[in-house]
Amino acid sequence: MEIRSNTVLIKMEELVQKARAAENKEKLNGYIIAVQALCDILLDKQEELSDLYEQKLVLAAPSPVIQKEIVNPVSSLPQGKPAKINEANGESIFDF
């Protein structure tokens, strides 16, 4: 069950009012301890929300790309002497 922050703050205000009207030190201490407990609840809730936000950021982040080695197709061909054709004028493929 989730308790809204506003609900806790309203309850804290009620306890503060009762603490102001407390007749003795024991009742005042009781109200102060109750307010402190509600503060702890709010702080824990804020921490949980922060953790949840960070988890969403991690999940939303793009996954690391597995980098593959890019093979240069020209360099991966066997290196040897170029083929000689009688009608060719030179070593360039553009020589006719």
N, C-alpha and C positions, 0 to 999 in steps of 0.2 A: 504494500500500500504506500503510495507516494503522498507525502504531506507537502502542500504548497508553502513556499517561503512566506507569503503574505499571512497565511493562517498562523504560522509560528510567531511572526512579528506582532500580530494582534494579541496573541496569548501573552507574549512578553510585556506588552503595554498594560494588560490587565494586572499582571503580577507586580509590575513597577508601581502601579496605583495602590495595590494592596500593601506593598512594602512601605510606601509613604505614610499610609494610615496605620502601620503596625504599632501595636501598643507596647511591645517590649522587644528587647534585643533578640530573643530566640525566634520570634515570628519574623522579624526583619531578616535574620540570617537564613531562615527557611525560604523566604521569597527570593532572596539574592541567589541562593544555591539553585533554585528552580530556574531563574532567569539565566544563570550561567549554563545550566544543562541545555536550555533551549538555544543558547548561543553556540554551544558545541555541536548541536544537531545541525544548525544552519551552516557552520563552518565545514562540517563533514559533508554536507550535501553539496556545497560549493566545490569541495575537493573532488567529489565523485563526478560532478558535472565537468570539471576541468579535465579529469582523467578520460571521461567519455569523449570529450571534444578532441583530445589528443589522439585517442584510438581511432576516431573517425578520420582524422587527418592522415594517420598512417595508412588506414585502409583505402583512402581516396587517392593517396599518392600513386603515381604511375609505377608499375613494377619495373625493376631494373631489366633492361634489355640484355639478352644474352648476345654478346658480341661475337660474331663469327669472323674468322680471318678471311678477309677479302682476297681472293686469289686473282692476280692480274692474268687475264686469259692469254695475253701475248707472251708473258714471261713463262707461263706454264707449258707452252708448246716446246717440243724438243728443239734444242738449239743445234742447228747443223748448217751445212752449206745450202744456200738457196738453190732451187732447181734451175737448171740451165735449159733453156728452150732455144732452138736454133733461130726462130724468127724474132726473139726478144732483143731489144736494143740495149737494155741496161738492167741494173739490179732492182730498180723501182718497179712497183706493180703498175705505175702509171706510164711506164715506157712501153710504147707499142711498136 
